[in-house]
Amino acid sequence: MACESEKAEREAGKLLLSLGGTPNYYGFRYTVYGVALVIREEAYLLALTKRLYPDIARYYQTTREAVERSIRTLISVMWDKNPELFWKLFGYPRWWKPSAGELIAAMSQYIKVRE
């Protein structure tokens, strides 16, 4: 199980880098960990603010609000660099930034399909 989680985290990190994200943002680490949790248990997607963000916050010893805000900041940075890169991830043209939950859901599905 730990090996699968590490693999999911590696893949999520690579995917974020390809989207223009960098590890110097807290949101990068939070997103990587969140994607690994969702890959392990998809039910997290049904309770983002009640379960996923609090679990990420507990792991990193911060607040749920800080987790979501940091992921949104990362999304804005990546979107400003090249929004077309999100098209590949989502599979269709997007004219608006994804929410934190949409990004985590899309990344986890993208990684699962590629396995």
C-alpha positions as a Markdown table, in Angstrom:
| # | Residue | x | y | z |
|---|---|---|---|---|
| 1 | Met | 0.0 | 0.0 | 0.0 |
| 2 | Ala | 2.8 | 2.4 | 0.9 |
| 3 | Cys | 4.5 | 1.6 | -2.5 |
| 4 | Glu | 1.3 | 2.5 | -4.4 |
| 5 | Ser | 0.9 | 5.7 | -2.5 |
| 6 | Glu | 4.5 | 6.7 | -3.2 |
| 7 | Lys | 4.0 | 5.9 | -6.9 |
| 8 | Ala | 0.8 | 8.0 | -7.0 |
| 9 | Glu | 2.7 | 10.9 | -5.3 |
| 10 | Arg | 5.5 | 10.6 | -7.8 |
| 11 | Glu | 3.1 | 10.6 | -10.8 |
| 12 | Ala | 1.1 | 13.5 | -9.3 |
| 13 | Gly | 4.3 | 15.5 | -8.8 |
| 14 | Lys | 5.4 | 14.9 | -12.4 |
| 15 | Leu | 1.9 | 15.9 | -13.7 |
| 16 | Leu | 2.0 | 19.1 | -11.7 |
| 17 | Leu | 5.5 | 19.9 | -13.1 |
| 18 | Ser | 4.2 | 19.4 | -16.6 |
| 19 | Leu | 1.4 | 21.8 | -15.9 |
| 20 | Gly | 3.8 | 24.4 | -14.8 |
| 21 | Gly | 3.6 | 24.0 | -11.1 |
| 22 | Thr | 6.7 | 24.1 | -8.9 |
| 23 | Pro | 7.4 | 22.5 | -5.5 |
| 24 | Asn | 8.2 | 25.9 | -3.9 |
| 25 | Tyr | 4.4 | 26.4 | -3.4 |
| 26 | Tyr | 2.7 | 24.8 | -0.5 |
| 27 | Gly | -0.2 | 23.9 | -2.8 |
| 28 | Phe | 2.1 | 21.6 | -4.8 |
| 29 | Arg | 2.7 | 19.3 | -1.8 |
| 30 | Tyr | -0.9 | 19.5 | -0.7 |
| 31 | Thr | -2.1 | 18.6 | -4.2 |
| 32 | Val | 0.3 | 15.7 | -4.5 |
| 33 | Tyr | -0.8 | 14.3 | -1.1 |
| 34 | Gly | -4.5 | 14.9 | -1.9 |
| 35 | Val | -4.2 | 13.1 | -5.2 |
| 36 | Ala | -2.6 | 10.1 | -3.5 |
| 37 | Leu | -5.4 | 10.0 | -1.0 |
| 38 | Val | -8.1 | 10.1 | -3.7 |
| 39 | Ile | -6.3 | 7.4 | -5.7 |
| 40 | Arg | -6.3 | 5.2 | -2.6 |
| 41 | Glu | -10.0 | 6.0 | -1.7 |
| 42 | Glu | -12.3 | 7.7 | -4.2 |
| 43 | Ala | -14.8 | 8.6 | -1.6 |
| 44 | Tyr | -12.7 | 11.6 | -0.7 |
| 45 | Leu | -14.1 | 13.3 | -3.8 |
| 46 | Leu | -17.5 | 13.2 | -2.2 |
| 47 | Ala | -16.4 | 15.1 | 0.9 |
| 48 | Leu | -13.6 | 17.6 | -0.1 |
| 49 | Thr | -14.2 | 20.2 | 2.6 |
| 50 | Lys | -15.4 | 17.8 | 5.2 |
| 51 | Arg | -12.7 | 15.0 | 4.8 |
| 52 | Leu | -10.0 | 15.5 | 2.1 |
| 53 | Tyr | -8.8 | 19.0 | 3.0 |
| 54 | Pro | -8.9 | 18.3 | 6.8 |
| 55 | Asp | -6.9 | 15.1 | 6.3 |
| 56 | Ile | -4.3 | 17.0 | 4.2 |
| 57 | Ala | -4.3 | 19.8 | 6.8 |
| 58 | Arg | -3.7 | 17.3 | 9.6 |
| 59 | Tyr | -0.9 | 15.7 | 7.8 |
| 60 | Tyr | 0.9 | 19.0 | 7.2 |
| 61 | Gln | -0.2 | 20.5 | 10.5 |
| 62 | Thr | -2.1 | 23.4 | 9.0 |
| 63 | Thr | -5.8 | 24.4 | 8.5 |
| 64 | Arg | -8.3 | 23.2 | 5.9 |
| 65 | Glu | -8.7 | 26.8 | 4.7 |
| 66 | Ala | -4.9 | 27.1 | 4.2 |
| 67 | Val | -4.9 | 23.9 | 2.2 |
| 68 | Glu | -7.6 | 25.0 | -0.2 |
| 69 | Arg | -6.2 | 28.5 | -0.6 |
| 70 | Ser | -2.7 | 27.2 | -1.3 |
| 71 | Ile | -4.0 | 24.8 | -4.0 |
| 72 | Arg | -6.0 | 27.7 | -5.6 |
| 73 | Thr | -2.8 | 29.8 | -5.6 |
| 74 | Leu | -1.0 | 27.0 | -7.4 |
| 75 | Ile | -3.8 | 26.7 | -9.9 |
| 76 | Ser | -3.6 | 30.4 | -10.6 |
| 77 | Val | 0.2 | 30.2 | -11.1 |
| 78 | Met | -0.1 | 27.3 | -13.5 |
| 79 | Trp | -3.1 | 28.9 | -15.3 |
| 80 | Asp | -1.2 | 32.1 | -15.9 |
| 81 | Lys | 1.7 | 30.2 | -17.4 |
| 82 | Asn | -0.2 | 28.2 | -20.0 |
| 83 | Pro | -4.0 | 27.4 | -19.6 |
| 84 | Glu | -3.9 | 25.2 | -22.7 |
| 85 | Leu | -1.9 | 22.6 | -20.7 |
| 86 | Phe | -5.1 | 22.0 | -18.7 |
| 87 | Trp | -6.8 | 20.9 | -21.9 |
| 88 | Lys | -4.7 | 17.7 | -22.0 |
| 89 | Leu | -5.5 | 16.9 | -18.3 |
| 90 | Phe | -9.2 | 17.5 | -18.7 |
| 91 | Gly | -9.5 | 16.2 | -22.2 |
| 92 | Tyr | -11.3 | 19.2 | -23.6 |
| 93 | Pro | -10.8 | 23.0 | -23.9 |
| 94 | Arg | -11.3 | 24.9 | -20.7 |
| 95 | Trp | -11.9 | 28.6 | -20.6 |
| 96 | Trp | -11.9 | 28.9 | -16.8 |
| 97 | Lys | -9.6 | 27.8 | -14.1 |
| 98 | Pro | -10.5 | 24.6 | -12.3 |
| 99 | Ser | -11.3 | 24.6 | -8.6 |
| 100 | Ala | -9.0 | 22.8 | -6.2 |
| 101 | Gly | -11.4 | 19.8 | -6.1 |
| 102 | Glu | -11.7 | 19.7 | -9.9 |
| 103 | Leu | -7.9 | 19.7 | -10.2 |
| 104 | Ile | -7.5 | 16.9 | -7.7 |
| 105 | Ala | -10.3 | 14.8 | -9.3 |
| 106 | Ala | -8.9 | 15.2 | -12.8 |
| 107 | Met | -5.4 | 14.5 | -11.8 |
| 108 | Ser | -6.4 | 11.3 | -9.9 |
| 109 | Gln | -8.4 | 10.0 | -12.9 |
| 110 | Tyr | -5.6 | 10.9 | -15.3 |
| 111 | Ile | -3.1 | 9.0 | -13.3 |
| 112 | Lys | -5.5 | 6.0 | -12.8 |
| 113 | Val | -6.1 | 5.7 | -16.5 |
| 114 | Arg | -2.4 | 5.8 | -17.3 |
| 115 | Glu | -1.6 | 2.9 | -14.9 |
